[in-house]
Amino acid sequence: MLGKRDVDAELRRSLGLSMKELQPVFAAGGDAAERKFMECCWCLWKANGVELVEPFVEANFNTLPEKSRSVLFQRMITIVYVAQDTEIKNALAPIDN
């Protein structure tokens, strides 16, 4: 697994922000913090999957206020359910020849 320095380097490259610069945004909570957190996760996932997302979440998730953590958790669960539902539907769909 990669570490915080790798996460920081990718965030700077992708979004022009460091984790230190993101801390006040996350600590404030609310919609802006939640959107920025998800944007960071998406950027990191595209760059290197779970290898970058995991250290980012470990370093930042608990800095969010409780309400924002709850909202993000609900959104993440929804994304997983939608992805699984789509995968199941695709697996059961007849193959066109």
C-alpha positions, 0 to 999 in steps of 0.5 A: 500500500502506498502512503500519505506522501504518495496521496499528497503527490497525486492530489497536488498533481490532479487537483493542485491541493495538498492534504494539509490544504484540504484539512480546513475544508473537511473540518468545516463539513457540509456539502462542499467538504463532502463533494471535495472528499468524493472528488479526491477519492475519485481522483485517487481511484483513477490514479491507482485504485485502493492503493491511494484511496485507503491512506487518504480515507484513513487520514481524512475521514475522521476529520469530517464532522459526524453529519458529513461522515454519515452523508458520505457513508450513505453515498458510498453505500449507494454507489456500491449497491448501484454498481452491484445491481448493474453487474448482476443485470449485465451478467443476467442479460442475454448475449446478442449474437 
